[in-house]
Amino acid sequence: DEYMFLVMHFPRFDKDTGRLHAAELDAFIGPDYVITLPNDTILPLPSLFERCRRDPDVQAELMTKGSGYLLYNILDRAVDASFPMLGQIGRKLRRIEDEIFEGRGRGVVRELSNVKQEIINFRAIIRPQRAVFRALERTKQRYLSDELDIYFDDLTDASERIWDVLENFMEIVAGLEGTNESVLSHRLNDVLRVLTAFSVIMLPLTLLASVFGMNVLFPGEGSAAAFWWILAAMVGLLVGMVAFFRLRGWL
């Protein structure tokens, strides 16, 4: 009855591993105090506390309006730190889209997988956060007065905006995966089409060479003129087949 205990999770990007993971923030809120116990660095809370330590005006602004108002400022800054991370993910998706149409479809499969994993981790962190913010809106304690409803409603709206962006990112990833598969399939079909066309072009030439290569008598056998006539026929057939395939758009 004398305090409220709050457990929050916020996304944190680890530059060493290149992965997104959850940083937990435990907080005790009483009528005239707020105690925060993070298990990892949650930006930009260290800078906020440092500003309060160094600047009496900032300290007075944040700490003279009750513990509820101070809690709001702490959570508000922690939530706002998610938006630059969302911007970074958005830039990755735009870069991947460019790479797909630049012909590097096979190389972006791993990048798409990594970004998708980041979004899934982000969603896993934000999903319970939304429920906590809604519960804070409903909480009626003497250190969370009715005047603070609008502030905590702002936190709920920010959390919902983050969730909506993540939902949009999931749709974009699904679209990029489909586009990448289509581009790869189209390029594979182009390769197969060219190989098939060359196989068909070479087939009559092989047949012609096989006929005149049989160990039987034929007109002009043993003469140099016959060799040149056969070679000319093969070249003419080759040119005709290539021209026909180009005319039909198969090459």
Stockholm file with secondary structure:
# STOCKHOLM 1.0

chainA/1-251         DEYMFLVMHFPRFDKDTGRLHAAELDAFIGPDYVITLPNDTILPLPSLFERCRRDPDVQAELMTKGSGYLLYNILDRAVDASFPMLGQIGRKLRRIEDEIFEGRGRGVVRELSNVKQEIINFRAIIRPQRAVFRALERTKQRYLSDELDIYFDDLTDASERIWDVLENFMEIVAGLEGTNESVLSHRLNDVLRVLTAFSVIMLPLTLLASVFGMNVLFPGEGSAAAFWWILAAMVGLLVGMVAFFRLRGWL
#=GR chainA/1-251 SS CCCEEEEEEEEEEETTTTEEEEEEEEEEECSSCEEEEESSCCTTHHHHHHHHHHCHHHHHHHHSSCHHHHHHHHHHHHHHTHHHHHHHHHHHHHHHHHHHHTTCTTTHHHHHHHHHHHHHHHHHHHHHHHHHHHHHHHCCBTTBCGGGHHHHHHHHHHHHHHHHHHHHHHHHHHHHHHHHHHHHHHHHHHHHHHHHHHHHHHHHHHHHHHHHTSSSCCTTTTCHHHHHHHHHHHHHHHHHHHHHHHHTTCC
#=GC SS_cons         CCCEEEEEEEEEEETTTTEEEEEEEEEEECSSCEEEEESSCCTTHHHHHHHHHHCHHHHHHHHSSCHHHHHHHHHHHHHHTHHHHHHHHHHHHHHHHHHHHTTCTTTHHHHHHHHHHHHHHHHHHHHHHHHHHHHHHHCCBTTBCGGGHHHHHHHHHHHHHHHHHHHHHHHHHHHHHHHHHHHHHHHHHHHHHHHHHHHHHHHHHHHHHHHHTSSSCCTTTTCHHHHHHHHHHHHHHHHHHHHHHHHTTCC
//
